[in-house]
Amino acid sequence: MTRSAVKQIPVLPSERPRAREVSMAIIAAWILIILGLGHAVVGIVTFKKPLVEAVSAGFVGQFVGHRDRHAAFWFMIFGPLLVMGGHLAIYAVNTADARLLRIIGFYLLVIAAVGCLALPKSPFWAGLVSSAVLICAGYGWLR
């Protein structure tokens, strides 16, 4: 296959053996991790009573039929998902996987856009900015 026939994929910032370049994509990924950890802390503080009640009642099936417990569950489960997305984005940057970075960015874009529309005064705006950075980095428009 000739060199011109190979599709050129945008390259992410490469790792140097000793000095590692901090890219905007890494910063955006860390923002996701921080948002996820913040979600857990805020969730524990905000939903302490319903969470304790659910655990005291045996946890399994204890979030059904209780609006406060239901809200607590969904709020708390979103934290680890944000952390996972951040870790995947860091992996994508470190392995120069532009396609994975774009996929993460587009999923985050949809989630953050819906969140911004539903809850305008919320941290979803940070997700919106992070999604734009991840998408742009995935296309090679940003380092």
Sequence and secondary structure as in RCSB ss.txt:
>XXXX:A:sequence
MTRSAVKQIPVLPSERPRAREVSMAIIAAWILIILGLGHAVVGIVTFKKPLVEAVSAGFVGQFVGHRDRHAAFWF
MIFGPLLVMGGHLAIYAVNTADARLLRIIGFYLLVIAAVGCLALPKSPFWAGLVSSAVLICAGYGWLR
>XXXX:A:secstr
  GGGS          SSS    HHHHHHHHHHHHHHHHHHHHHHHTHHHHHHHHHTTSTTTTTT HHHHHHHHH
HHHHHHHHHHHHHHHHHHHTT HHHHHHHHHHHHHHHHHHHHH SSSTHHHHHHHHHHHHHHHTTS  
